[in-house]
Amino acid sequence: MGFVYVGKGSDSLMTVAASGAKIGSAVDEPPWIVVDHTPESAVLARWPGRLWKVRVLHSAAQQPLSYAGYTRATAVDVLQELPLAMLFQHNGQAVVDFLNRISQLTAETVAALAESQDDEAARMHNAAWDRWLASTDPASPFVGQNHAGIIAMGAKRPGSPVGQAPSVLYAQLAQRAREIAGDAAFVIENDEQSFRHPWSQAATCLQHALFAIGVAQHLLSPSERIVLARIFHRGSVGRAF
């Protein structure tokens, strides 16, 4: 058994998936169907999408290393569609709802999010990362560093205390920024694109709120979650969002 996530606009064989369908063939050549061993390890390069539970009928001869967390299949039996909430380990539906609203941001909401900076929230954000690293990669050289703007750490998925939600957040926000402000929303340094103010500060605030929603219970206390989300909920921003 395994899981296949199919993002919107994908050209995967799985775009025609339906419960009960058999997708692929026994021909052992790319493109393979990537079957993740857990929902949380699925690559969310496109959002939104659909999540399927599948049974591998034929495995490819060429497989990744054992720790990769997925199997290359040439054919699968589609068992059922699953809710996207299963992509995230804690408070999954709330995380999905939050990510889906990024495409509805207005310039006014972004400006409101960018008005304030919360140093205490930044400390809580760093603390969540450090606690997560302590449990997943205690030898990480990044423990104790400033994690502002970090989307993922390490080579293994899911890569963050909220799985791959930060990568979806930043991709969706970049798309919305380009729709509203075009190239003016970005700055390019050393061939790398990043957000320009106010989008950069809005991204920080949104990531703090995302952590408040989606980080596992043992990594943040209720009072710490309030701190992380308070700018987002201040005034009318949260209601407008």
Secondary structure as the mmCIF struct_conf table of DSSP 4:
data_model
#
loop_
_struct_conf.conf_type_id
_struct_conf.id
_struct_conf.beg_label_comp_id
_struct_conf.beg_label_asym_id
_struct_conf.beg_label_seq_id
_struct_conf.end_label_comp_id
_struct_conf.end_label_asym_id
_struct_conf.end_label_seq_id
STRN STRN1 GLY A 2 GLY A 7
TURN_TY1_P TURN_TY1_P1 LYS A 8 GLY A 9
BEND BEND1 SER A 12 SER A 12
HELX_RH_3T_P HELX_RH_3T_P1 LEU A 13 VAL A 16
TURN_TY1_P TURN_TY1_P2 SER A 19 GLY A 20
STRN STRN2 LYS A 22 GLY A 24
BEND BEND2 ALA A 26 ALA A 26
BEND BEND3 PRO A 30 PRO A 31
HELX_LH_PP_P HELX_LH_PP_P1 TRP A 32 TRP A 32
STRN STRN3 ILE A 33 ASP A 36
BEND BEND4 HIS A 37 THR A 38
HELX_RH_3T_P HELX_RH_3T_P2 PRO A 39 SER A 41
BEND BEND5 ALA A 42 ALA A 42
BEND BEND6 ARG A 46 PRO A 48
STRN STRN4 GLY A 49 SER A 59
BEND BEND7 ALA A 61 GLN A 62
HELX_RH_3T_P HELX_RH_3T_P3 SER A 66 ALA A 68
STRN STRN5 TYR A 70 LEU A 82
HELX_RH_3T_P HELX_RH_3T_P4 LEU A 84 LEU A 87
BEND BEND8 PHE A 88 ASN A 91
HELX_RH_AL_P HELX_RH_AL_P1 GLY A 92 ASN A 100
HELX_RH_3T_P HELX_RH_3T_P5 ARG A 101 GLN A 104
HELX_RH_AL_P HELX_RH_AL_P2 ALA A 107 LEU A 113
TURN_TY1_P TURN_TY1_P3 ALA A 114 GLU A 115
HELX_RH_AL_P HELX_RH_AL_P3 ASP A 119 THR A 136
TURN_TY1_P TURN_TY1_P4 PRO A 138 ALA A 139
TURN_TY1_P TURN_TY1_P5 PRO A 141 GLY A 144
BEND BEND9 GLN A 145 GLN A 145
TURN_TY1_P TURN_TY1_P6 ALA A 148 GLY A 149
BEND BEND10 GLY A 154 PRO A 158
BEND BEND11 SER A 160 SER A 160
TURN_TY1_P TURN_TY1_P7 PRO A 161 GLN A 164
HELX_RH_AL_P HELX_RH_AL_P4 ALA A 165 ALA A 181
HELX_RH_3T_P HELX_RH_3T_P6 GLY A 182 ALA A 185
STRN STRN6 PHE A 186 GLU A 189
TURN_TY1_P TURN_TY1_P8 ASN A 190 ASP A 191
STRN STRN7 GLU A 192 PHE A 195
HELX_LH_PP_P HELX_LH_PP_P2 ARG A 196 ARG A 196
TURN_TY1_P TURN_TY1_P9 HIS A 197 PRO A 198
HELX_RH_AL_P HELX_RH_AL_P5 TRP A 199 GLY A 214
BEND BEND12 VAL A 215 VAL A 215
HELX_RH_3T_P HELX_RH_3T_P7 GLN A 217 LEU A 219
BEND BEND13 LEU A 220 LEU A 220
HELX_RH_AL_P HELX_RH_AL_P6 PRO A 222 HIS A 233
BEND BEND14 ARG A 234 ARG A 234
TURN_TY1_P TURN_TY1_P10 GLY A 235 SER A 236
HELX_RH_AL_P HELX_RH_AL_P7 VAL A 237 ALA A 240
#
